[in-house]
């Protein structure tokens, strides 16, 4: 059993993907070929944004956003404490200061109550200038943008959606990657929509920001190749990856998203009274980058993970530590008491295998193995 079965997906899409790659090889236009522009158009249409600017990876998508929005030294950017490292990393890389915010214990996304508390704290301390919020659509579930945007407007902050895991998710019918002044996503192979290497994209409705982003991603390019009007970076999505993504986007829209939601529903029905299952609030739709359960404590989680491994079932811990626990941020002098939900989740979460090509028998096998473990574990606890 595979955690995210990219081999099975490739076999399903092999003919179309191979033809698409060979077309690029025949044309030999490997950098910024026609497929890149076609993909950007299709992505923008799907998400519901005016502009899509592809780039080399999801981390670059966030870094380019920092550049376009002129976020720099002295600025404070509010990020969830329970997420992948890059969300806070790119803030520091830009010279600004990431302010970690605890998360909601049910959705795993940024806590709107703690967010406002942290904003007030920064304003009172007067050490940094609050500039932006970067909510993350963790595990495929969009953050609570209605409340987040309301808070942002109240304090005159920009919202940058980190939709690296959220592509395909929805909030009241509005697609993930359509929130905030800028939104970003990642095409890392294991993401809901992934390529066969690294890739990323930025979305916006602002024409001036789109123009800036296109310039920054190619060495600060002006109207001509050797007209460099600002300092930029080299962050282009190559044409082969764009061709692959065009083919995979068709499958994603036509059936993969429905398939993975059906699998998640099967998991939830089977495990509802066994472990704490993921929460998808009313009006939300997840793209299920991960299906993450919670156990009662670290010991139970770690024992279940080992039991699954012994039964040849892969599982992963996303994430074993929060941003405030990362060595790179030791100088911020943060503590677990300030982030109770993150600290609890790091010791209890476990992500199970899930992908659009997973069979019902595989889901049943995973669920039965978990039930078997929990029965034995609970029985031993009573003795």
Long-range contacts (C-beta under 8 A, 24 or more apart in sequence): 1-312, 1-313, 1-314, 1-353, 1-362, 1-365, 1-366, 2-314, 2-353, 2-355, 3-314, 3-315, 3-316, 3-353, 3-355, 4-190, 4-353, 4-354, 4-355, 5-355, 5-357, 5-358, 6-189, 6-190, 6-194, 8-355, 8-357, 9-248, 9-251, 9-355, 9-356, 9-357, 12-251, 12-357, 13-247, 13-248, 13-251, 16-247, 16-250, 17-244, 17-247, 17-248, 20-243, 20-244, 20-246, 20-247, 21-240, 21-243, 21-244, 23-243, 24-239, 24-240, 24-243, 25-240, 29-239, 30-238, 30-239, 30-240, 31-236, 31-238, 31-239, 32-236, 32-239, 33-239, 33-242, 34-239, 35-239, 35-242, 35-243, 35-246, 36-236, 36-237, 36-239, 36-242, 38-242, 38-246, 39-237, 39-242, 39-245, 39-246, 39-249, 40-201, 42-246, 42-249, 43-201, 43-203, 43-249, 44-203, 46-175, 46-249, 46-253, 47-175, 47-176, 47-177, 47-178, 47-183, 47-203, 48-174, 48-175, 48-178, 49-177, 49-178, 49-183, 49-203, 49-204, 49-205, 50-204, 50-205, 50-206, 50-207, 50-210, 51-203, 51-204, 51-205, 51-206, 51-207, 51-209, 51-210, 52-201, 52-202, 52-203, 53-201, 53-202, 53-203, 53-204, 53-210, 53-213, 53-214, 53-217, 54-199, 54-200, 54-201, 54-202, 54-236, 54-237, 54-242, 55-199, 55-200, 55-201, 55-202, 55-217, 55-235, 55-236, 55-237, 56-198, 56-199, 56-200, 56-217, 56-234, 56-235, 56-236, 56-237, 57-186, 57-187, 57-188, 57-198, 57-199, 57-200, 57-235, 58-86, 58-164, 58-184, 58-185, 58-186, 58-187, 58-188, 58-191, 58-199, 58-200, 59-86, 59-89, 59-90, 59-186, 59-200, 60-200, 60-217, 60-233, 60-235, 61-164, 61-184, 61-185, 61-186, 61-200, 61-201, 61-202, 62-86, 62-87, 62-90, 62-134, 62-160, 62-162, 62-184, 63-90, 63-93, 63-94, 63-233, 64-202, 64-213, 64-216, 64-217, 64-233, 64-235, 65-160, 65-182, 65-184, 65-202, 65-213, 66-90, 66-91, 66-93, 66-94, 66-96, 67-94, 67-212, 67-216, 67-232, 67-233, 68-182, 68-209, 68-212, 68-213, 68-216, 69-131, 69-132, 69-158, 69-160, 69-181, 69-182, 69-209, 71-96, 71-131, 71-132, 72-96, 74-128, 74-129, 75-128, 75-129, 75-130, 75-131, 75-132, 76-122, 76-128, 76-129, 76-130, 76-131, 77-131, 77-132, 77-133, 77-134, 78-110, 78-115, 78-118, 78-119, 78-130, 78-132, 78-133, 78-134, 78-157, 79-110, 79-133, 79-134, 79-136, 79-323, 80-109, 80-110, 80-134, 80-135, 80-136, 80-138, 80-323, 81-322, 81-323, 81-324, 81-339, 81-342, 82-108, 82-138, 82-319, 82-322, 82-323, 82-339, 82-341, 82-342, 82-345, 82-346, 83-136, 83-138, 83-162, 83-319, 83-323, 84-136, 84-164, 84-318, 84-319, 85-323, 85-326, 85-328, 86-164, 87-134, 87-136, 87-162, 87-323, 88-323, 88-326, 88-329, 89-328, 91-134, 92-328, 96-128, 96-131, 97-128, 98-323, 98-329, 99-128, 100-322, 100-323, 100-324, 100-329, 100-332, 100-334, 100-339, 102-338, 102-339, 102-340, 102-341, 102-342, 103-138, 103-341, 103-342, 103-345, 104-144, 104-341, 105-341, 105-344, 105-345, 106-279, 107-138, 107-141, 107-143, 107-144, 107-279, 107-281, 108-138, 108-139, 108-141, 108-292, 108-345, 108-349, 109-135, 109-136, 109-137, 109-138, 109-141, 109-142, 109-143, 109-144, 110-135, 110-136, 110-143, 110-144, 110-148, 111-341, 112-144, 112-147, 112-148, 112-151, 115-148, 115-151, 116-151, 119-151, 119-155, 119-157, 123-155, 130-155, 130-157, 131-157, 131-158, 132-157, 132-158, 132-159, 132-160, 133-157, 133-158, 133-159, 133-160, 134-159, 134-160, 134-161, 134-162, 135-159, 135-161, 135-162, 135-179, 135-180, 136-162, 136-164, 136-165, 136-166, 137-161, 137-162, 137-163, 137-164, 137-165, 137-166, 137-169, 137-176, 138-165, 138-166, 139-165, 139-278, 139-286, 139-288, 139-289, 139-290, 139-291, 139-292, 139-318, 139-351, 140-165, 140-166, 140-168, 140-169, 140-192, 140-286, 140-287, 140-288, 140-289, 140-290, 141-166, 141-169, 141-278, 141-280, 141-284, 141-286, 142-166, 142-169, 142-170, 142-171, 142-176, 142-179, 142-284, 143-179, 144-171, 145-171, 145-179, 145-180, 146-171, 146-172, 149-179, 149-180, 158-182, 160-184, 164-188, 164-191, 164-200, 165-191, 165-192, 165-287, 165-289, 165-290, 166-192, 166-287, 166-289, 167-191, 167-192, 167-193, 167-287, 168-192, 168-193, 168-252, 168-257, 168-287, 169-284, 169-285, 169-286, 169-287, 170-284, 170-285, 171-283, 171-284, 171-285, 172-283, 172-284, 176-287, 177-201, 177-203, 178-203, 181-206, 181-209, 182-206, 182-209, 187-237, 187-241, 187-245, 190-289, 191-289, 192-252, 192-257, 192-260, 192-287, 192-288, 192-289, 193-245, 193-248, 193-249, 193-252, 194-248, 195-241, 195-244, 195-245, 195-248, 196-241, 196-244, 197-238, 197-241, 198-241, 199-237, 199-241, 199-242, 199-245, 200-237, 201-237, 251-356, 255-356, 256-356, 257-287, 257-356, 259-356, 259-357, 260-287, 260-288, 260-354, 260-355, 260-356, 261-285, 261-286, 261-288, 263-288, 263-291, 263-354, 263-355, 263-356, 263-358, 263-363, 264-288, 264-291, 264-354, 266-360, 266-363, 267-291, 267-352, 267-354, 267-363, 267-366, 267-367, 270-363, 270-364, 270-367, 270-371, 271-367, 271-370, 271-371, 274-367, 274-370, 274-371, 274-374, 275-370, 275-374, 288-354, 290-316, 290-318, 290-351, 290-354, 291-351, 291-352, 291-353, 291-354, 292-318, 292-349, 292-350, 292-351, 292-352, 293-349, 293-350, 293-351, 293-352, 294-345, 294-348, 294-349, 294-350, 295-348, 295-350, 296-348, 297-347, 297-348, 298-347, 298-348, 300-348, 300-377, 301-347, 301-348, 301-349, 301-350, 303-373, 303-377, 304-350, 304-370, 304-373, 304-374, 304-377, 305-350, 307-369, 307-373, 308-366, 308-369, 308-370, 308-373, 311-369, 313-353, 313-365, 313-366, 313-369, 314-353, 315-350, 315-351, 315-352, 315-353, 316-350, 316-351, 317-349, 317-350, 317-351, 318-349, 318-351, 319-346, 319-349, 320-346, 321-346, 322-346
